Amino acid sequence: MELEDNYEDIIKKAERGLNKKVSSNDINKIAKELNLNLNALKNIKEEKYKPKEFDYEKEYDGLKVTKILSHFRGMDVNAYIVVDENKNCVIIDTAQNPDKIINFVKKEKLNSPIILVTHEHHDHVDGIENICENVDAYFFDFEDLKNELIIDFGKRKIRVFRTLGHSEKSLTYQIGKFLFVGDLIFAGSLGGGGYSYEKLLESAKMILSLDEDLFIFPGHGPATTVKEEKENNAFITSKI
């Protein structure tokens, strides 16, 4: 799967975030002016960075992830379903494809669906009502999670992180070794700082300070890991 952002996308995001325009074509000067990671930027420009492919057929400590992929306005959007050993499930985002999610839950005969969303943008939340009505799911909305940092999921706990920046309500969820980050972090890049570029960077660094072996599942593009992004993300310029 291709990276969500190419070299030009990253430059544009950094320019918008810093409210400045670079005039040079020299990648060394661009990286310095926009406070980007030069080596990571070069590797992305030369198409040398590809995160290790995640094995969606494998169970990790009793948990398995299924990706629901949809197309929206010319881009791919990801939703995810996490299933435990007792067939309890968590649905993260909708990818604007409630039918595909409903069909999967029914086909696999999954129990007690929980719906979580990473942020409020349409490509991630549309179709929630349809899912709730058809598979008797419980939806945790942003108000539910305002003061709640832990959610029960079978015998496990889901950690909730407030990761503002891309939007005002952005959240990240940790389930076992899995991090569902929405549009906070993409492989090699970050989401746009539509709410606050400064907070976007702060939130990304906070998530990347977690254990390096955690898997990151973005709202767009391929899965990656904390370790890979600490080393290869163009927006991460200092050691975490």
C-alpha positions as CSV (number, residue, x, y, z in Angstrom):
1,M,0.0,0.0,0.0
2,E,1.3,3.4,-1.0
3,L,2.1,6.1,1.7
4,E,-0.8,8.5,2.3
5,D,1.5,11.5,1.8
6,N,4.2,12.1,-0.7
7,Y,7.0,14.6,-0.6
8,E,4.9,17.5,-1.9
9,D,2.1,16.7,0.5
10,I,4.4,16.9,3.5
11,I,5.9,20.3,2.3
12,K,2.4,21.7,1.9
13,K,1.2,20.5,5.3
14,A,4.3,22.0,7.0
15,E,3.9,25.3,5.1
16,R,0.2,25.6,6.1
17,G,1.0,24.7,9.7
18,L,3.7,27.3,10.0
19,N,1.9,29.8,7.8
20,K,5.0,30.3,5.6
21,K,6.0,29.6,2.0
22,V,9.5,28.3,1.1
23,S,11.0,29.6,-2.1
24,S,14.0,27.3,-2.3
25,N,14.0,23.9,-4.2
26,D,17.0,22.8,-2.1
27,I,15.7,20.0,0.2
28,N,18.3,20.8,2.9
29,K,17.0,24.4,3.1
30,I,13.4,23.3,2.9
31,A,13.9,20.9,5.8
32,K,15.6,23.5,7.9
33,E,13.0,26.3,7.2
34,L,10.0,24.0,7.9
35,N,11.6,22.1,10.8
36,L,11.4,18.7,9.1
37,N,13.5,15.6,9.4
38,L,15.9,15.9,6.5
39,N,16.8,12.2,6.2
40,A,13.2,11.1,6.5
41,L,12.2,13.7,3.9
42,K,14.9,12.5,1.5
43,N,13.8,8.9,1.9
44,I,10.2,9.8,1.2
45,K,11.1,11.9,-1.8
46,E,13.1,9.1,-3.2
47,E,10.4,6.6,-2.3
48,K,12.7,4.6,-0.1
49,Y,10.5,4.4,3.0
50,K,7.8,1.7,3.2
51,P,6.8,0.5,6.6
52,K,6.9,-3.2,7.2
53,E,3.6,-4.8,6.1
54,F,1.2,-5.7,8.9
55,D,-0.1,-9.2,9.0
56,Y,-3.8,-8.9,9.3
57,E,-4.2,-12.7,9.4
58,K,-2.2,-13.1,12.6
59,E,-3.4,-12.8,16.2
60,Y,-1.5,-10.7,18.6
61,D,-2.0,-11.6,22.2
62,G,-5.4,-13.0,21.5
63,L,-6.5,-10.0,19.4
64,K,-7.0,-9.7,15.6
65,V,-7.5,-6.6,13.5
66,T,-9.5,-6.4,10.3
67,K,-9.2,-3.3,8.1
68,I,-12.3,-2.0,6.3
69,L,-11.1,0.0,3.3
70,S,-13.3,2.5,1.4
71,H,-12.9,5.2,-1.2
72,F,-13.9,8.8,-0.5
73,R,-13.3,11.8,-2.8
74,G,-10.4,10.2,-4.5
75,M,-8.7,8.8,-1.3
76,D,-8.7,5.6,0.6
77,V,-10.2,5.7,4.1
78,N,-9.6,3.1,6.8
79,A,-11.8,1.7,9.5
80,Y,-10.9,-1.2,11.8
81,I,-12.5,-4.0,13.7
82,V,-10.7,-5.6,16.6
83,V,-11.9,-9.0,17.8
84,D,-10.8,-10.8,21.0
85,E,-10.7,-14.5,21.7
86,N,-14.4,-14.5,22.8
87,K,-15.6,-12.8,19.6
88,N,-16.2,-9.5,21.4
89,C,-15.4,-6.6,19.0
90,V,-14.5,-3.0,18.8
91,I,-15.3,-1.0,15.6
92,I,-13.0,2.0,15.2
93,D,-14.4,4.6,12.7
94,T,-16.7,3.9,9.8
95,A,-14.8,4.7,6.6
96,Q,-18.2,5.8,5.4
97,N,-19.0,2.1,4.7
98,P,-21.5,0.9,7.3
99,D,-22.7,-1.9,5.1
100,K,-19.3,-3.5,4.9
101,I,-18.9,-3.3,8.7
102,I,-22.4,-4.7,9.4
103,N,-21.9,-7.6,7.0
104,F,-18.5,-8.5,8.6
105,V,-20.0,-8.4,12.2
106,K,-22.9,-10.6,11.2
107,K,-20.9,-13.0,9.1
108,E,-18.3,-13.5,11.9
109,K,-21.1,-13.7,14.5
110,L,-19.4,-11.1,16.7
111,N,-20.6,-10.1,20.2
112,S,-21.2,-6.9,22.0
113,P,-19.9,-4.4,19.4
114,I,-18.4,-1.2,20.7
115,I,-18.0,1.7,18.3
116,L,-15.3,4.3,18.8
117,V,-14.4,7.2,16.5
118,T,-11.0,8.9,16.3
119,H,-12.4,12.3,15.2
120,E,-15.5,14.0,13.9
121,H,-14.8,14.2,10.1
122,H,-17.4,12.7,7.8
123,D,-15.2,10.1,6.3
124,H,-14.7,8.6,9.8
125,V,-18.1,8.9,11.4
126,D,-20.8,8.7,8.7
127,G,-23.0,5.6,9.1
128,I,-22.7,5.1,12.8
129,E,-26.5,5.2,13.3
130,N,-26.9,2.5,10.7
131,I,-24.3,0.2,12.4
132,C,-25.9,0.7,15.8
133,E,-29.4,-0.2,14.5
134,N,-28.3,-3.3,12.6
135,V,-25.8,-5.0,15.0
136,D,-26.9,-3.6,18.4
137,A,-23.7,-1.7,18.9
138,Y,-22.9,0.7,21.7
139,F,-21.4,4.0,20.5
140,F,-19.1,6.0,22.7
141,D,-19.3,9.6,21.5
142,F,-17.0,12.4,22.4
143,E,-19.1,13.5,25.3
144,D,-19.0,10.0,26.8
145,L,-15.2,10.1,26.6
146,K,-14.7,13.6,27.9
147,N,-13.5,12.4,31.3
148,E,-13.2,8.7,30.5
149,L,-9.7,7.5,29.8
150,I,-10.4,3.7,30.2
151,I,-13.0,1.6,28.5
152,D,-13.8,-2.0,29.4
153,F,-13.5,-4.5,26.5
154,G,-14.0,-8.1,27.6
155,K,-11.2,-8.9,29.9
156,R,-9.1,-6.0,28.6
157,K,-9.0,-2.2,29.0
158,I,-8.9,0.3,26.1
159,R,-6.8,3.4,26.9
160,V,-8.1,6.7,25.5
161,F,-5.7,9.5,24.6
162,R,-6.7,13.0,23.7
163,T,-4.6,13.8,20.7
164,L,-5.9,17.2,19.5
165,G,-4.4,18.9,16.4
166,H,-5.9,17.5,13.3
167,S,-9.3,18.3,14.8
168,E,-10.6,19.7,18.1
169,K,-11.9,16.3,19.2
170,S,-9.2,13.9,18.0
171,L,-8.7,10.8,20.1
172,T,-6.3,7.8,20.0
173,Y,-7.1,4.4,21.4
174,Q,-4.8,1.7,22.6
175,I,-6.0,-1.9,22.6
176,G,-3.3,-4.3,23.6
177,K,-0.4,-3.7,21.1
178,F,-2.6,-1.7,18.8
179,L,-2.9,2.1,18.5
180,F,-5.7,3.6,16.4
181,V,-4.7,7.2,15.7
182,G,-7.2,8.4,13.0
183,D,-5.6,11.3,11.1
184,L,-2.9,12.1,13.7
185,I,-0.1,10.0,12.3
186,F,0.4,8.6,8.8
187,A,3.3,6.4,7.8
188,G,6.1,8.9,7.3
189,S,3.9,11.9,7.9
190,L,1.1,13.5,10.0
191,G,-2.4,14.5,9.3
192,G,-3.1,18.2,8.6
193,G,-3.1,20.5,11.6
194,G,-6.6,21.9,10.9
195,Y,-7.3,22.7,14.5
196,S,-3.7,23.4,15.7
197,Y,-0.4,22.5,14.0
198,E,1.4,23.0,17.3
199,K,-1.0,20.6,19.2
200,L,-0.7,18.1,16.3
201,L,3.0,17.9,16.7
202,E,2.7,17.7,20.5
203,S,0.1,14.9,20.2
204,A,2.2,12.9,17.7
205,K,5.3,13.1,19.9
206,M,3.2,12.0,22.9
207,I,2.0,8.9,21.0
208,L,5.5,8.2,19.7
209,S,6.8,8.2,23.3
210,L,4.9,5.0,23.9
211,D,6.4,1.5,23.6
212,E,8.3,1.1,20.3
213,D,6.7,-2.3,19.5
214,L,3.2,-0.9,19.3
215,F,1.5,-1.0,16.0
216,I,-0.1,2.2,14.6
217,F,-3.2,2.1,12.5
218,P,-3.9,5.4,10.7
219,G,-7.1,6.7,9.2
220,H,-5.4,6.7,5.8
221,G,-2.5,4.7,4.3
222,P,-0.7,1.7,5.6
223,A,-0.1,0.5,9.2
224,T,3.2,1.3,10.8
225,T,4.8,1.1,14.3
226,V,6.0,3.5,16.9
227,K,9.6,2.5,16.2
228,E,9.3,3.0,12.5
229,E,7.8,6.5,12.8
230,K,10.3,7.7,15.4
231,E,12.9,6.9,12.8
232,N,11.2,7.7,9.5
233,N,8.5,10.3,10.1
234,A,9.3,13.6,8.3
235,F,7.8,15.7,11.1
236,I,9.7,14.1,13.9
237,T,13.0,16.1,14.2
238,S,14.3,15.2,17.6
239,K,14.7,12.0,19.6
240,I,11.7,11.0,21.7
